Every structure is written in structure tokens, then in C-alpha cells.
């Protein structure tokens, strides 16, 4: 099959790659860009393990073709920490509050929560639960994930009590 050259800017770094039209964004990130933090779980867009930010919006990388991301900006879990490896407040909260067990779903939750915390609206319990309910975790029972995101929202001044 013929490959098409595309450019992805991932975590601020340009990646010039050539992909078959049917190649998913998740596979391109993992195999062509060497960024294996984007996990493939269900490959049907249900579990959320492959969640990335595409031009600032939450997407399931298993449902997008890489060619659709040509010329666009992508953020993955690898881009959350500072260049020296210092964890951002959300990552630190996941570590501090044990928001992971096996870690398979963690990159997707981190990217979804990053999007949530970067929105203009404050975060309350109902919104937190609604947004995070779109990702699946088979290990934690979600409580520590909720606690971690709540703590991060409080740390950056985005938490509000519901009226």
C-alpha cells in the first residue's frame, strides 16, 4: 500500500513520517514516533487508554487515522512532565494519592484530566465524575483516580464546591 508523508507535531517536536492511509494515530505515535505512552486497549474507542489531545481536544487515538492529524498538534502523556522529568501537579497527585495500580489506563486518564483542568470552567464533583466516567480502569475502583484529580484541581485553584 502507498504511504503518504505527514507531519505531526507531538509534544512540541515535529515528526515527519510516512503512513498508510489506514494507519491509526495510536499506531503512528507508538511505532513511528516512538512514543509508547499512548496505550491500545480495546481499539474501539471505549476504554480511553489511547486518549491524547489533538489541537487541545480530547480524542481516542485508536479511532483517528494518522493522516487526519497531518499538520496538527498532539499532546501525549510523555509531554506532561517538564524536560528535566519533574512531574506536573496532576502526575504528582496520581503518584501521591495512588491513582494507579497496573498503570495501563493511567496515560489515558492523565490526558483526559489534563484537558479537564485546562478548561476555563472550574471543576466540581459532578463534572469530575462525568468526564472521568468516559475512561475505564479495571484495577483501582476509580476512587484514588478521583481523589488524585480532585487534589490536582485544588492545587491549581480549579476546584469548586457545587452550588
N, C-alpha and C positions, 0 to 999 in steps of 0.2 A: 504494500500500500504506500502511496505517496505521502511524504512528510511535508508539513508546512512549517516554515520558520516563524517563530513568535518570540516576543519579548515579554517576560514577566518581571515586574519589579516586586521582589519579595523581601520584606523587612528592610526596605531601602536599598537593596542590592539588585542591579539588573541581571537577569538570566536570559541569555539568548539560546533558545533551544529549538529543536525541530520535532514536531509531534504529528502522529497520525490523527486525522480528524476525529476519530472515536476515542482518543486517549482522554481519560478524566483528569481534572485538575489535581485530584488527590495523587494519582499515579505520577503525574508530571512533577509535582512538588517533591514526592518521595524519591522517585527514580532518576529524574532528570536534573533536579536542583539539589538533591542530597539532603533534603530536609525531612527527616523521618518522624518528626513530632506529630505530624498530621496522621492520625491512625485511621485505618479502614476496619470498620466493624461489620455492619450489615450490608453495606454497599447499595442500600435502597433509600438513604436519606432519613432513616427512622431513628438511629441511635445517637447521632450527633458527635461521634468520636472524630469525625473528619471536619468539624466546624472550623472555618477560617473567616477572616474579614476580607471582603473583596470591595475595594473602594469604600471602606468603612461600614459596609453592611454585612450582616451575618449570612453566610452561605454554607451549604453542605458541599464540600469539595468532591464528594463521590457522585454528585448529581450534575456538576458543571463540567463541560468539556474544557480542556486546557485552551483550545483555540478561542473560546469565548472570553478568556481572560487576557488575550493579547493586548498589550499596551496599558494594562490596568495595574493597580497597586494591590498587593496582597500582604496581609499580616498573618503570620503563623505563630505558634507558641514559642518558637525559637527566638522571635523578636521581642518578647516581653521583658526579659531581663536586660540590664544595662550591658554595654560591651565588656565590662570587666567581670560580668557574671553575677552582679548584685541583683537579688530578686526584687521585683516590683512589689508594691503593697499587697496586691492580690495573691501573687505567688507566695509571699511571706505568710499571708493569712492561711492559705491552704496548708502550708508546712506547719505553722503554729497550731492550727486547730484540727489537724489530722484529716483534711478534706480529701484524702485519697487512701486507697488500700492497694489494689493491684496497679493502679495508675493508668490503665488503658483508656478510660474515659476522660481522664484529667485534662489533656490538652483541649478537648472539645469544650469542657466546662470552663476552662480558663479563658478561652476565646469568646465564648458566649457571655460570660460575666464581664470580660473586658468591654465588650460592646455595651452591655447594660450600664456599667459605671461611667462610660464616656458619653452617655446621652445627657441632654440638658436637664431632663426631669429628675427629681430626687427619687431615691429608691425606698419603697416601703415593703412591708412583709408580703402583701398581696402581689405586688409587681414582681418581687424577687421570686416567689414561688411560681408564678405564672410563667415567667421567662425561663427559669431553670427546668421547668417540667418538660421542656421540649428535648432534653437530653436524657439518656439512660445510663444508669450505673447499676451494676449487678452486685457490688460488694458493700457499699457504705451505708445503705439505708438513707442516704441523702442528708441526714441531719448535720453531719460535720461539713458537708459542702455548703449547705445553707448558712451554717454558723460562720464559715470562712468568708463567704461573700458578704454577709452582713457586717463582719468585723472590718473587712476592707472598705466597704461603703462608709462605715463610721469613721475610719481612719482618714479618709479623704474628704469627709464632710458631705457625702451624698446621701446619708441615711436620714430618713424622716419617719416619725411615727404616723400611722394613718389617722386621718381626721375622724 
